[in-house]
Amino acid sequence: MEAPAINLYIESNPNPNSLKFVTGFMLVADGQSFDFPDVASAGSSPLARELFAFDFVDRVFFMSNFITVTKNNSVEWIEVRDKIRDCIKNYLEVSRNLFDETVVEDLDVSNESEVILRIKDILDEYVKPAVEQDGGAIVFQDFQEGTVTVALQGSCNGCPSSTITLKAGIENILTSMVPEVKKVEAVGQ
């Protein structure tokens, strides 16, 4: 039996060093994302390890029906985007299993305050869809003393416009909708 053909299309996003490779099917469960900031973190994913074999790949990110690849400045996308697309396409035609074993994220929300639950709901409803459209993700990390801490993943990490998005977009939304929030900061930015 012949392997099913995989159609991938490529989308650009605000980060000039990232491209989003979109499939016609879900790669990971809805709401989950997997960010591999370097080859050492890609141990559980054969596809991420294959992508890091290209010396110009700096970061790999899986979410929904797309894979975002971030390159370094040693090459231009025009030189390498087809190599990346072919690598992903060939891998998915042979196996749709992105991980060596099932990766399950522990989601314990039992002890979260009402403010944290409101912050997460607002991020889910207003922020995540826009960030995902650009090939990235935003993950709530913490809320203490009026400061919300988030992690920017995928194309959002290292994007030149991420600071503007964080302050002018996300911070404005959260401070206007949740009076307890005074500012928003990103981990590692």
Phi, psi and omega in degrees: 000135182278143180294143179293142178288138179253128175260127177236137169237157187250135175237140172275170179210178183299338178274112183295345179264004181238145170230148180254123180254112191254133177257174177265013181212163180287134177265323178226160182301147180306131179090349179264150174215152181226116184250126179243095184285349179197171183297327181297328181278351186271011185307325183274356185236110178299322180294316178299319178298319177298318180293322178291347176295337172283123186293349179266356180275125180257333186202146177228140184219130177248137173198146177044245183248026182218161174234125176257129178243131177250130181255165173270183185274006182285344181221165173258152181302322182303331181280333192232350186298323179292326177297316180295312180302314180295321178299311180296312182301310180298319179297312183292333177290332180270319184210134175261008178274110183279347185231152177298322178217167182299128178255119182241127179270131179279114182247087180261109181247011187295330184252020182274140180288166178298323179296315180296318178297321177295316179301312180298319179298317179294316177301316181296317186278319189255329189259311186305316181302319180290319181293319178297323179300330179270007176088020181227192179208156174236131183236125176297133179249311188196160170220116179215135174049044176084357182250124174267130176249130179232161172247132176261128184237169178065223183293341181288331180287118180085003180288136180301330182265005183294326178295319177295315178301317182296310185278310185282334183258288187296314180297318179299317180297310184292318181292330179280334184259340180229100185304334181289340182276127179251328178202164179234134178231151177254138176290131175077013180261000000 
